[in-house]
Amino acid sequence: MQICLRDFLFYAMKSILLFSLLAFTNLTFAINDAIRINVTDNFQEMYIFDVQIFDETNNLVGKTDQMGDFYLENPKTPIKMRLSKENYFDTVITINSNSSNIFVNLKLFPEIISKLKREIRNETCIKEMQKIKNNDDVVDPYYESPGKEALANYVTNELEYPLYAIDQGIEGRVFINFIVEANGTVSCASILKSVSYCLDIEAIRVVKKMSKWMPAEKNGIPVRSICILPLNFKLQ
């Protein structure tokens, strides 16, 4: 019996589609039947990826993904698993056969927390800002072009809403101050008014990534100046 090329291609595509559907269905069932372990850092307000997960015999079972998730086959008897990540305390969890979603908050080392806090509110930067005394004789600096449009466009294009903040419904206005140096570069970005850690960090990243400003001027000479920038994080 002869089968024309058109019929052959039709049946081949139908088989591929059916196979793909079955594979997706099996994957969905596998995930639905598995235990989800979700790992977060509540201080930095973020999901932690690449957290190593070890079984009771210290064998590496796997790692969390970008969303801080790891899926484990439902055990028949209770088991213990150890979660490990650089700069965090190891955490041991017990998983039972009736477990479904397990949420784990890894604790940062105290020295790491101290370092992160210093980055948010840089005391050295505060002292530098206290040295700057601008008055009415100073012409304000601007970003790329006079007015606020260029700065607003930069912020709109560059700002990335942290995924954790989206999931947790975190929003607000972060105020960040920084120095525009006499050569137009940005320095000493620090938080003036905080909303939450993940939004603060994103605000600092956006400011630090700015290209050169047109610096302030006094009597026609470029001078250092302080800028305060509010960044709105608003969920739709």
DABEL-V190616 format. One record per residue. N is the residue number from 0. RES is the residue in one letter. PHI is phi in degrees with one decimal (NA if undefined). Layout:
BEGIN
n-><N:N>
res-><RES:RES>
phi-><PHI:PHI>
END
This chain:
BEGIN
n-><0:1:2:3:4:5:6:7:8:9:10:11:12:13:14:15:16:17:18:19:20:21:22:23:24:25:26:27:28:29:30:31:32:33:34:35:36:37:38:39:40:41:42:43:44:45:46:47:48:49:50:51:52:53:54:55:56:57:58:59:60:61:62:63:64:65:66:67:68:69:70:71:72:73:74:75:76:77:78:79:80:81:82:83:84:85:86:87:88:89:90:91:92:93:94:95:96:97:98:99:100:101:102:103:104:105:106:107:108:109:110:111:112:113:114:115:116:117:118:119:120:121:122:123:124:125:126:127:128:129:130:131:132:133:134:135:136:137:138:139:140:141:142:143:144:145:146:147:148:149:150:151:152:153:154:155:156:157:158:159:160:161:162:163:164:165:166:167:168:169:170:171:172:173:174:175:176:177:178:179:180:181:182:183:184:185:186:187:188:189:190:191:192:193:194:195:196:197:198:199:200:201:202:203:204:205:206:207:208:209:210:211:212:213:214:215:216:217:218:219:220:221:222:223:224:225:226:227:228:229:230:231:232:233:234:235>
res-><M:Q:I:C:L:R:D:F:L:F:Y:A:M:K:S:I:L:L:F:S:L:L:A:F:T:N:L:T:F:A:I:N:D:A:I:R:I:N:V:T:D:N:F:Q:E:M:Y:I:F:D:V:Q:I:F:D:E:T:N:N:L:V:G:K:T:D:Q:M:G:D:F:Y:L:E:N:P:K:T:P:I:K:M:R:L:S:K:E:N:Y:F:D:T:V:I:T:I:N:S:N:S:S:N:I:F:V:N:L:K:L:F:P:E:I:I:S:K:L:K:R:E:I:R:N:E:T:C:I:K:E:M:Q:K:I:K:N:N:D:D:V:V:D:P:Y:Y:E:S:P:G:K:E:A:L:A:N:Y:V:T:N:E:L:E:Y:P:L:Y:A:I:D:Q:G:I:E:G:R:V:F:I:N:F:I:V:E:A:N:G:T:V:S:C:A:S:I:L:K:S:V:S:Y:C:L:D:I:E:A:I:R:V:V:K:K:M:S:K:W:M:P:A:E:K:N:G:I:P:V:R:S:I:C:I:L:P:L:N:F:K:L:Q>
phi-><NA:-91.9:-119.3:-71.0:-59.8:-62.8:-65.6:-61.1:-64.3:-62.1:-67.8:-65.5:-64.5:-63.5:-66.8:-62.7:-63.0:-64.3:-62.4:-64.3:-65.0:-64.7:-63.0:-65.8:-62.7:-63.8:-64.6:-62.7:-62.1:-64.1:-68.1:-64.3:-83.7:-87.1:-93.5:-97.4:-106.9:-114.7:-115.9:-129.6:-115.3:-70.4:-71.2:-83.6:56.2:-153.2:-82.5:-105.1:-97.5:60.7:-74.8:-79.8:-119.0:-112.8:-87.2:-68.8:-97.0:68.4:-89.1:-72.2:-89.2:169.5:-134.9:-73.2:-90.0:-62.7:-91.8:76.2:-102.1:-143.8:-106.0:-125.9:-62.2:-59.7:-78.4:-78.5:-128.4:-57.7:-134.2:-108.6:-134.2:-110.3:-105.3:-136.7:-155.3:-57.0:77.6:-123.3:-70.5:-63.3:-129.5:-107.0:-122.7:-108.7:-115.2:-104.4:-67.1:-96.9:-72.8:-128.8:-106.7:-119.8:-106.8:-123.7:-106.9:-79.5:-96.2:-71.0:-63.2:-55.6:-67.4:-71.5:-61.2:-60.5:-63.4:-64.8:-64.6:-65.8:-69.0:-72.6:-122.3:-82.1:-64.0:-62.0:-65.4:-61.4:-65.8:-65.0:-66.4:-67.1:-78.7:-90.1:-126.2:-89.1:-132.1:-65.9:-78.3:-92.1:-85.1:-61.2:-75.2:-147.4:-98.1:66.3:-151.7:-56.6:92.3:-105.4:-64.9:-63.1:-66.4:-62.6:-64.3:-60.8:-61.9:-60.0:-77.3:-94.9:-65.0:-118.3:-71.2:-58.3:-59.7:-60.2:-64.4:-63.0:-64.2:-93.8:71.1:-87.2:-149.1:154.1:-115.4:-95.2:-104.3:-125.7:-112.1:-158.7:-104.3:-96.8:-71.3:-62.3:-93.0:92.9:-77.0:-100.3:-142.4:54.8:-72.6:-148.6:-82.4:-92.3:-136.0:-92.5:-114.0:-158.3:-59.5:-65.7:-72.2:-60.4:-62.2:-66.4:-61.7:-63.7:-60.7:-61.4:-67.8:-63.5:-84.0:-60.1:-77.2:-63.7:-92.7:-86.0:-68.2:-65.9:-132.9:-129.7:56.3:80.6:-109.2:-60.9:-136.3:-71.0:-150.6:-105.2:-119.3:-119.7:-123.4:-86.7:-117.7:-90.3:-112.5:-129.1:-80.0:-77.1>
END
